[in-house]
Amino acid sequence: MIRIFLLVAFLLVSVTGFSQPINKKATYKTVKTIFANLNSDNIIDTIVLSSSSPETESFNRISISMSGAKKKIFYAKDAWADIYDPFLALNKNLVKSKIIFIKKTEKHTVIILSGGTDAAGYGGEFSIINIENNEIKMVFDHSDDGIDVEVPIELSELENNGRLYFVYTTLYELYEQKDKLNADIGTYHPYFVYPVDNNCKLNYALSKKYMEEHYVFAGYNYNEKIKILYPRDKRLKPTIWKNN
């Protein structure tokens, strides 16, 4: 049986984590300082990424100083490190960095932080900060709580309304070749759409619409029993395989 996992060459990134509880009184060393205009007021704001660990490829604190707003500091439950290379390749970053992703619209600014993916394919802490109406808020921060961001796909204006939507999916398995069809049979893996606002909750209707437009809809759960035909030509959409 051939086992192929989506983006496996990119996503099997193991991060040295911070196993200790958050210690706000610890000594933090700056990993990177980023300057950007976060709230479109023509004033440059400052983001400082820092770490309480000797680990130089990750960080566990982010400080945001923005004009017109109170300084905000957020701590990782574990650690943040590189953003997934495939995500960076498909989404334009406001800043030149691999450890933080920023995107703006006329409505808000969104910051993405990622804890990477371990060798078993499980995603680490994945966090989203929303900056809107001069309020800086951590609106999405998940790890080991049932939400596993294994494969982030995009952050874009799906409805062309100035609101950014975060889309992710899970790793999946290809287990049967269909060379005559120039395709492979694999497992079903859903896509999840989150409007990035101060609630940032899963939107089932938009998730269904996204899958119908870009993939195939067969529910909101990963399912090994549903066979999906994946064309090797990525311009073609997958379909549910019916072996008549």
C-alpha positions as CSV (number, residue, x, y, z in Angstrom):
1,M,0.0,0.0,0.0
2,I,1.3,3.4,-1.0
3,R,1.0,6.0,1.8
4,I,1.4,9.5,0.7
5,F,0.6,12.5,2.9
6,L,-0.3,15.9,1.7
7,L,2.6,18.3,1.8
8,V,4.6,15.8,4.0
9,A,7.9,17.1,2.8
10,F,7.0,20.5,4.2
11,L,5.0,19.8,7.2
12,L,6.9,17.3,9.2
13,V,8.6,20.0,11.3
14,S,9.3,19.2,14.9
15,V,9.5,22.1,17.2
16,T,11.4,22.1,20.5
17,G,8.7,23.2,22.9
18,F,8.4,25.0,26.2
19,S,7.0,22.3,28.5
20,Q,7.0,24.6,31.6
21,P,3.9,26.7,32.4
22,I,3.9,30.3,31.3
23,N,6.2,32.4,33.4
24,K,5.6,36.1,32.8
25,K,8.4,37.1,35.1
26,A,11.0,35.0,33.2
27,T,13.8,36.7,31.3
28,Y,12.9,37.1,27.7
29,K,15.5,37.5,24.9
30,T,14.4,39.2,21.7
31,V,14.3,36.8,18.7
32,K,13.0,39.3,16.1
33,T,11.7,42.9,16.0
34,I,9.2,43.8,13.2
35,F,8.1,47.2,12.1
36,A,4.8,47.6,10.2
37,N,1.8,50.0,10.0
38,L,-0.8,47.8,11.6
39,N,-3.8,50.1,11.7
40,S,-3.4,52.2,8.6
41,D,-2.7,55.5,10.3
42,N,0.6,56.1,8.6
43,I,2.5,55.5,11.9
44,I,4.9,52.5,12.1
45,D,4.1,50.1,14.9
46,T,6.4,47.6,16.6
47,I,6.1,43.9,17.1
48,V,8.7,42.1,19.3
49,L,9.0,38.3,19.3
50,S,10.9,37.0,22.3
51,S,11.8,33.8,24.0
52,S,12.5,32.7,27.6
53,S,14.3,29.6,26.3
54,P,17.8,29.2,24.7
55,E,16.0,27.8,21.7
56,T,16.8,30.2,18.9
57,E,14.3,28.9,16.3
58,S,11.2,29.5,18.3
59,F,9.6,32.1,20.6
60,N,6.9,32.1,23.3
61,R,6.0,35.8,23.7
62,I,4.8,38.5,21.3
63,S,4.5,42.1,22.2
64,I,2.5,44.5,20.0
65,S,3.0,48.3,20.4
66,M,0.5,50.1,18.2
67,S,-0.4,53.8,18.0
68,G,-3.8,54.5,19.3
69,A,-4.0,51.3,21.3
70,K,-2.8,49.9,24.6
71,K,0.3,47.7,24.3
72,K,-0.6,44.0,24.3
73,I,1.6,41.0,25.2
74,F,0.6,37.4,24.4
75,Y,2.3,34.2,25.6
76,A,2.4,30.9,23.9
77,K,1.1,27.8,25.7
78,D,4.0,26.0,24.2
79,A,6.0,27.8,21.5
80,W,5.7,29.4,18.1
81,A,8.1,28.8,15.3
82,D,8.1,28.8,11.4
83,I,4.9,29.3,9.4
84,Y,4.4,26.5,7.0
85,D,6.3,27.0,3.8
86,P,3.4,26.0,1.5
87,F,1.1,28.6,3.2
88,L,3.7,31.3,2.8
89,A,4.1,30.4,-0.8
90,L,0.4,30.8,-1.5
91,N,-0.3,33.8,0.7
92,K,1.5,37.2,0.5
93,N,3.1,38.2,3.8
94,L,3.0,41.9,4.7
95,V,6.5,41.5,6.3
96,K,9.6,39.6,5.3
97,S,9.5,36.8,7.8
98,K,9.0,33.0,8.2
99,I,8.0,33.1,11.8
100,I,5.1,35.5,11.7
101,F,2.5,36.2,9.0
102,I,0.6,39.5,8.7
103,K,-2.2,40.5,6.3
104,K,-4.2,43.7,6.1
105,T,-7.4,44.9,4.5
106,E,-9.2,48.2,4.9
107,K,-11.2,46.6,7.7
108,H,-8.6,44.9,9.9
109,T,-5.1,43.4,10.3
110,V,-4.6,39.7,11.0
111,I,-1.4,38.1,12.5
112,I,-0.8,34.3,12.3
113,L,1.6,32.4,14.6
114,S,2.3,28.7,14.3
115,G,3.8,26.1,16.5
116,G,4.7,23.8,13.5
117,T,3.8,20.1,13.1
118,D,5.4,17.2,14.8
119,A,6.7,14.0,13.2
120,A,3.4,12.3,13.8
121,G,1.6,15.0,11.8
122,Y,-0.1,16.7,14.7
123,G,-0.1,20.5,14.6
124,G,1.3,22.5,17.5
125,E,-0.2,25.7,18.9
126,F,-1.7,27.8,16.2
127,S,-2.7,31.4,17.0
128,I,-4.5,34.2,15.3
129,I,-4.5,37.8,16.5
130,N,-7.1,40.2,15.1
131,I,-6.5,44.0,15.1
132,E,-9.7,45.9,14.4
133,N,-11.0,49.3,15.5
134,N,-7.7,49.8,17.4
135,E,-8.3,46.7,19.5
136,I,-5.6,44.0,19.6
137,K,-7.1,40.6,20.5
138,M,-6.0,37.0,20.4
139,V,-9.1,35.4,18.8
140,F,-7.8,31.9,17.9
141,D,-5.3,29.9,20.0
142,H,-5.5,26.2,19.8
143,S,-3.3,23.1,20.7
144,D,-4.4,19.8,22.1
145,D,-8.0,20.9,22.5
146,G,-9.7,19.2,19.6
147,I,-8.8,21.8,17.0
148,D,-5.7,20.6,15.1
149,V,-4.5,23.0,12.4
150,E,-2.4,20.5,10.5
151,V,-2.5,22.2,7.1
152,P,-3.2,25.9,6.9
153,I,-4.5,26.7,3.4
154,E,-5.2,30.4,3.1
155,L,-6.1,33.7,4.7
156,S,-8.2,35.7,2.2
157,E,-11.3,37.7,1.5
158,L,-13.6,34.9,0.5
159,E,-16.7,37.2,0.4
160,N,-14.9,40.3,-0.9
161,N,-16.1,42.4,2.1
162,G,-12.8,43.4,3.7
163,R,-13.1,40.5,6.2
164,L,-10.3,37.9,6.1
165,Y,-11.2,34.2,6.4
166,F,-8.8,31.5,7.6
167,V,-9.0,28.1,5.9
168,Y,-7.3,24.9,7.0
169,T,-7.6,21.2,6.5
170,T,-6.0,18.0,7.7
171,L,-3.4,15.6,6.3
172,Y,-4.8,12.8,4.2
173,E,-3.7,9.5,2.8
174,L,-3.4,8.3,-0.8
175,Y,-3.6,4.5,-0.9
176,E,-4.4,3.4,-4.4
177,Q,-3.1,4.5,-7.8
178,K,-5.4,4.9,-10.9
179,D,-2.8,5.5,-13.6
180,K,-5.3,5.1,-16.4
181,L,-7.3,8.0,-14.9
182,N,-4.1,10.0,-14.0
183,A,-5.4,10.0,-10.4
184,D,-5.1,8.4,-7.0
185,I,-7.7,7.2,-4.5
186,G,-7.4,8.7,-1.0
187,T,-9.2,9.5,2.2
188,Y,-11.7,12.3,2.7
189,H,-10.5,15.3,4.6
190,P,-12.7,18.4,5.2
191,Y,-11.8,22.0,5.0
192,F,-12.7,24.4,7.8
193,V,-13.4,28.2,7.3
194,Y,-13.1,30.7,10.2
195,P,-14.1,34.3,9.7
196,V,-11.4,36.3,11.5
197,D,-13.3,38.6,13.8
198,N,-13.5,39.0,17.6
199,N,-15.3,35.6,17.8
200,C,-13.5,33.7,15.1
201,K,-15.7,30.6,15.2
202,L,-16.1,27.8,12.6
203,N,-18.6,28.8,10.0
204,Y,-20.2,25.5,8.8
205,A,-22.1,27.1,5.9
206,L,-19.0,28.8,4.5
207,S,-17.0,25.6,5.0
208,K,-19.5,23.6,3.0
209,K,-19.5,26.2,0.3
210,Y,-15.7,26.3,0.2
211,M,-15.6,22.5,-0.2
212,E,-18.2,22.4,-2.9
213,E,-16.3,25.0,-4.9
214,H,-12.7,23.8,-4.3
215,Y,-12.9,20.2,-3.2
216,V,-16.0,17.9,-2.6
217,F,-18.4,18.0,0.3
218,A,-19.1,14.8,2.3
219,G,-19.4,16.1,5.8
220,Y,-17.3,17.9,8.4
221,N,-15.3,15.0,9.7
222,Y,-12.2,13.2,8.4
223,N,-13.4,9.8,7.0
224,E,-11.2,7.0,5.8
225,K,-14.2,5.1,4.5
226,I,-15.2,7.7,1.9
227,K,-13.0,7.2,-1.1
228,I,-12.0,10.3,-3.0
229,L,-10.5,10.4,-6.5
230,Y,-7.7,12.9,-6.5
231,P,-6.6,14.0,-10.0
232,R,-2.9,14.4,-10.4
233,D,-3.7,17.5,-12.5
234,K,-4.3,20.0,-9.7
235,R,-6.4,22.1,-12.0
236,L,-9.1,19.4,-11.6
237,K,-11.4,19.0,-8.6
238,P,-11.5,15.8,-6.6
239,T,-14.6,13.7,-6.8
240,I,-16.2,10.9,-4.7
241,W,-15.0,7.6,-6.1
242,K,-17.7,5.2,-7.1
243,N,-16.3,1.8,-8.1
244,N,-19.2,0.5,-10.3
